[in-house]
Structure formats: structure tokens, C-alpha cells
């Protein structure tokens, strides 16, 4: 391979803050809100011109995971085990008329605090507004149209990040950096160990392009799509097993999926004649990426943890969701949910860094459960509070007093199934 050597240059340090969050998806925006509410000077870095990540840029207009989809008890159903910022977002969307009909079969609840359903279809434009306002109201400095480039690492400690935007390359320093990039970009550039199924070496989730249709005179019945009355968001063309952390592969997959949108829609019209005069009105800016890198943390969640309903002393979130593909069917949990420990957010070998979102330390099976966006928001909320507390106390994330973190999360309305929690 031929190389070009860049000349050395001085990069201006434009910000020194307590917490930097890289990625404004569900986990990242929750992390930023939580860090700022905990008192940290917080910067949120996002490549698009709005927040939401997969929920908006990939048009995944359905958030799942407040409780087990399958009722545990015929009378009470399954307990709501995710609250906090995720619940706050849904209640704000409800107040704005920003909820649609979920495609999933589920027990109905009144959508009140502590009474949320397993899943909600979300108006993606209102989701952008609600989450951005929550960040601004919390005091987060939001930097849109800004790309993460590299991690600033000294003696195996992440001190900050290098970014690029219209102002050029900039260095930003922080007490703690949160990697909410989805692809573990910060962790990988910092030298943290990770694992990844790149193609079809073993079972994995593949990627898919969502798109929005506008109904005509008819509409299919049942769980066809994320339904908003006059329009709906549907699951579109799927890719093969690609490495979406590789620029070339991601681009080729995106091109291939986009060129299949109208072929996919024609197949849906054939299957559902009611869609004869419907039309495609929107495709998202980004392919829906399901998995790339997973950071090796101080603990790795396992299939047994999910299936058996593991409890951990350092719990910071709970997942009640089914394992969706690994076993060849939707494997529902036989309990209300399993604990996600703080140690899954702490990468091995590297300090000054916390992981939030789908790239936390996990095996494939458990990942297929806690990957749901509601759970991602809960994990992000915990990471944000932890980062703020670490920055204030000037301690490394792996040295944080997790009992204090848990108390902070409980005060924020997070459900941890501990004394004084929201339950």
C-alpha cells in the first residue's frame, strides 16, 4: 500500500471540560443529559445535524425494552424495569402527540409513570426535538456536524479527543470521555481490546435499511410497521454480513440497499394489495447498523446471565428483552429482566474512558437482548452520571464507588431493584 505522510501540525485545544460524549444516539444523548444534570461541564459530539442516531438517522422509529414483551404473570403482566430518562422521553413524546402504534404484540398500559408498554413507535421528528431540548435544558454543549477523528491517550489514559468540523481539526480535553459511537470508535482508536464478528464467522445480526411510506386508500392489518396513521416506517432491504466499521464495506452495503428500496416496496405491495396506491416518501441518511465492535470490559455479559436473570452488586441498568435471532427464534426471558453491571462499561487496559450503547462488553446472545434502544438509553444514563462523578472526584472510572453511583441513579428515577428505587 502506498502512503502519504502528513506533516506535523499544532492542533488548537478548543475545549477543556469534565465530560465529552462521542455520539448523539440514544445512549449518547442520555449520557450527556445525565452527566450535565449531575453537574458536569459536558460536550456532546454528533456527526449529523440532529440527535437520535439509529432512532432518527437510521429511521428506526420504534423503541423497545421498558418491560418484558411477554407477560410474566397473567394478572400483573411484567414489571417495568427501565425508567429514568427513557421514560421521560416517552412521556414528553406522548404530550406532543409523538407516539404511534408499535408493530409488536404486547400488553396495553396507560403510558403513565411506571406504566409504560414494552414498545412504542416514535415520531422521529418529535424525537429529534424532545431529545435536543432535553440536552439544551440540562446545559449540554451540543456540537453538531462534528466528526470524531482520534483519541488523545497518555500512559493508557484517554485525556480527550480530536475532532473535525467546518472549523477544522480541534483537540478537546476532558476528565472522562464516553464512547457512545455505537462502533466503539473511541475505544478502538485508544487501544482498548475488543472483539467483532466481521462477516459470517459466527452468528451475528445483519444490517437493514428502513424507509417511510405514505398510505393511499388502503392499509394492511396487524403488526406491519411502525404506524403513524397516514404513514408508516417499514423494515426494508437487508445487507449481507458486512463489517460496518470498514468504510468501503459500509459504503458498498449502503449503495446496494438503497438500490433495492423500490424492489423491496414492490414485493410488499404484492404481499399486501392494500398498498397498491401507497408510495415511498422517505429513506434515512444512514443504513441501520446492528453490530460492529464489542469492547472487552471488566466483565462480559453472557447468555446465561440473560437467560437466568442474573443479579449483580454493581447493577446500573436492567434488560427485559428477548434474545431475538441467535437461537433461530425470539427467545423470551422467563423473568422481568437481568442486571447490566457497571463493569461492562469499563474497558480493560484503558482508563479515562467509559463505554455506552451497543458496544458494551457482552457476548452475542446477551447483546441481542440489551441492544434495544430503551436499554441503550438506560446504559447511557448510567455512563453519564458515572463520568460526571469521576470527573468531580478525579478518580478513574474503574475506581468509582459504584454504590454512590447507584444512589445517584435512584435519585434520578432509575429502576435498579434496590432499596429506595422507583419500584
N, C-alpha and C positions, 0 to 999 in steps of 0.2 A: 504493500500500500504506500502510495506517495503521501508525504506530509508537508504541511505549511507550518512554519514556526512563527507564532505570534510574538511580536516584540513585547518586552516587559513594559508595563504602564502602571501608573498610580490610579487607583480607583477611589473616588471620594466616599467617605463614610457619611452617609446622609441621615442615618438614624441610630440612636442608641436607646434601646427600650428594655422593658422587662421581659416581654414575651413576643416572639414572632411566630405566626401561624402561616404555614405554606399550604395553600389550597383552601378555597372557599366553598367546598361541597358541604353536605350535611354534617360531617364530622368536624370540618374546619371552621365553619361558621359558628357551630355550637361551642367549639373550643375557644374561639375568640370572644364570644359573648361571655362565657363563663370566666375566662381569665380577667376580662375587663371588670366584670361585676365583683370579682374577688379583690379588685384594687390594683391590678397590674396595668402598666402602660403597655398597650397591645397594638401590634400592627398585623393586619391580615393581608396576605399577598394572594391575588387571584388573577389568572390569565385572561378570563373573559370579562365582559363589561357588566357583569351582574353576578350574584351569588347563587348557589344551589347545586353546582356540579352536576352529578348524574341526574338529579331531580329536575334540572332545568336545561342545562346544556345538552344533555342526552335525552331529554323529554321523557324521563321515567316518571310518569305522572301518577305514581301510586306508592305510598309509603306504608310499610307493614311493620308489625312487631310489638304492639303495645301489650298484647296478651297472646296466649296460645290460640291459634286459629280454631282448633278442635276443643270444644268444651270438656274440661276435666270432670266436672260434676254437672249432671242434667239440670239441677236447680240453680246453682250459683254460676255455672259456666267455668271460665278460667280467670284467675286473678290478673288484674292489670299490674304488670311488673316494670313498666317503663313510664316515668312521669317527667318531671323536670322540664327542661327546655323543649323537648319533643312534644310534650302535652301542651305547653304554652303556644307553640307554633300552630298546632291543630285548632286550638280554641280561638286563636286570632283569625285563622282562615275561616272558621265557622262564622265568626262575627261579620266577616266581609262577604259571606256567600261564596267562599272559595273552595268548598268541598263538593266533589261529585260522587258518583256511585262506583264503589270498588268492584273489580271483576271477580273477587274471591267470595266464596260462600262462607258465611260467618254469622255468629250470634249478634243480634242487634242490641245496641246500647244507646243511651240518650246523648252521648257526646258531651258529657259534663266532667268536671274534675274527678278523676278516679273511676270514670265510667266511659272510657273510650273503647271503640271497637278494635279488633285486630288490625284492620287495614282501612285506609282512606285514599280515594282518588283526590288529587290536589290540582287546583288551578295553578299552573306553573307560573303565570304572570303575577298572580297574587302572592305566590310563594316567594318570588323574587322580591317583591315589595316588603312583605312582612319580615323576612329574614334580614334584609338590608336595614330596615328601620330599627330592628332589634339590636343590630350591631352598632348603629349610629347612636341610639339611645343609651347603650351601655358605655359609650366612649371609645369604641374601637376605631382606630385609624384604618380605613379600608383603602387599599391600593389596587385598583382595577387595571386591566391591560398591562399587567406586570408578570414577567416570567422568572421563575427560579432558575438559576444557572448552575450554582455550585454551593457547597457547604464550606464555611470557614472553620477549619479544625486546627486546634493546637493541643499537642500532647493527648490525643484521643478525646478531646473535649470540643464539642460544637460551640463555637463562640458567636456565630451569626451566619449570614447567607450573602451570596452575590446574586443580584437580580438584574434584569434588563427591562427597560420600558422606553417610551419616547424620549426620556431624558438621558438615555444611555445606560452604561453599566454603573451600578452602585453597590457599595458594601453596606450592610445593615447588621448591627451588633445587638445581642440580646443575652439576658441571663439564662433563658431557656428557649429552645426552638422546638416547635411542634410540627412534625411531618404529617400533614393531612392531605398529601398529594394523591393518595389513592394507590399510586405505583411505588411508594417508598423511595421516591427520587432523592430526597434529602438524605435518608439513611444510607442508600446505596452510594451516593457521592461521598458521604462521610466515612465510608469504610465499614459500616455495620454489617455483620453477616446476615444473609437472607437466603431463602430457598424459593424456587419457582418451577412450575411446570410450564415449559415454554410452548410445547406443541401437544403431542399426544403420547408422551412418555408414560403418563398415568392419568387417572380420571381427573377431570377439571371442568369448569364452566366456560363455555364459549360466549362470544360477544354477539350483539344484536343491535340493529338499527330500529328505533321506534319512529312512528310518524303519526300525524294527526289527520283525521278525515272529517269532512263535513257531511252530515246525513242529508239525504234527499227526502223522498216521500216515505221511505220505509227504513226499518232498523231491525237487526237480529235480536232475538231474545236471549236471556241468560248472561253468563259471565263472558261476554265477547271482548270487552275492552274497558279502559278507564273512561267511564261515560259521563259527559257533561251536558247532556240534553241535546243541544243542536250539533254537537261534535263529540268525537271520542279519540283517544290515543290508543293505538294498537301496536302489538309486537310485530315487527317487520322482518326483513331479511337477516338471516344469521350468517356469521362468518364461520370458517373452519377454525381449528385450534391454532391461533396465531400468538406470537409474542408481542403483545400490545405495548410493551416497554421498549420496543425497537421501532425507530422512526419509519424505516422503509416498510416494514410489515404492517404497521398501523395505517400508513397511507394507502397501501395497496388494498387492505381489507376495507377501508372506508370507501374507496372508489368502487370496489366490487359490490358492496352492499347498496350504495346509492344507485348504481345502475340497475339494481334488481327491484327497486321500490315499486314501479308500476306493474312489473310482472307479478310481484307479491300481491299487490292490490287486486289485480285481475283474478288471481286464484281465490282471494277472499270473496270477490263478487260472485264467482262461480259457486263457491260453497254456500254463500248467503245471498240468494237472489234479491233479498230486500235492499241490498246495497247497489242495485243497478244504476241508480242516478246519484249515488254518493260520489265524492271526489276527494283527492288528496289535497290538503291545504297547507301542510307544514311538515318539513323534515328538520331535525335538530342540527345544531352546529357540530355535534360530536357523536360518534358511534358509542353505544352503551358498552363500556368496558366492565367486565365482571371480575376478572382477576389477573394480576401480574405477579409482583414480588410479595413475599411474606417475610417480615423481619424476624430474625431469631431473637426472642426475648428471654428474660429471666425465667419465664415459664411459657410452655407451649400448650394451648388448649387441645384436647384430644377428643376423639369420637366418644370415648367412654364418659368423659366429662359431660358432654351434651346429652347423651342417651340416659345416663344415670342421674342427672340433675345435681351435679357436683356443687358443693358449697366451699367457699374459700374465705379465710380470715381477712384477706385483702381485697374483697369484692368491691368493685366500683361501678358495675352495671350488671344487668341480667338479660339473658336472651331466652325467649319462649318459643322461638320459631322452629319450624320443621327443617330437617335436613333434606334439601329439595331434589337433588339429582343423583348423588353418589351411589345410592343403593338401587337405582333404577325406578324408584317411586318416591312419593312425598312421605318421608318417614317422620310422622308427628311424634312429638315428645309426650311421654306419659306423665308429665308433671308440669307445673306452672312455669318453670324456667330454670336455667343453670347460671351460676355466677361466672362473671368475667373478672379475673383478678388483675389488680394493678400491675403485677409483674409482666403481663403480656404487652404492656405499653412501654416497658423499659428495655431498650436494646442491649444485647451483650456487647462488651468491649468499648462502647462509645458512651460518654457522658454528655450532659447538657442538652439531651435530645429526648423527646417523648414521641410515641407513635400514636396516631389516632386514625380510625377508619378501617377500611377493609384489609389493610396490610399489617395489622397487629399479629402477634405471634400465635399461630394456630395451625393445626392440621387441616386437611381439606374438608373432612366431614363436619367438624365443628364450625369451620368458616362458612359452610353452606347454610348454616343456621343464623349465626350472628351477623352475616353480611347485610341483612335487611336494614333499610335506611333509618328506621326508628332506633334500632340498636346502635347504629353508627353515630347518631346524634347523642345518645347516652354516653358512649365511649368518648366522644369529643368533649362533652361537658365535663367529664371527669379529668381528661387530659388538661383542659384549660385551667380548671381550679388547681390541679397539681402543679402546673407550670408556674402559676402566679404565686403559690405558696413557696415553691422552691426559690423563685427569684427574690422574694421578700426575705426569706431566711438565709439566702446564699448557700443553699445546700444542693448537692447533685440529686437528680430525680430518684436514683436508686437508694438514696439515704433519707428520703422523705418519710416522716411519721404518717403512715397510712391511716392510723386511727383518727388523726386530726383531719386528714383529707375526707374521710368518710363522714365525720361530723359536719364538715363544711358542705358536703354534697347533700346531706339530710336537711340542713338548713335551707338549701336551695330548692327543696321539694323533690329530691331524687329518691326513688324507691330502692332500698338496699336490703329490705327484710331484716333490719336491725332495730334495736330499741330506739324509739323516737323518730322512726321513719314515717313516711306518708301513709303507710298502711294502717 
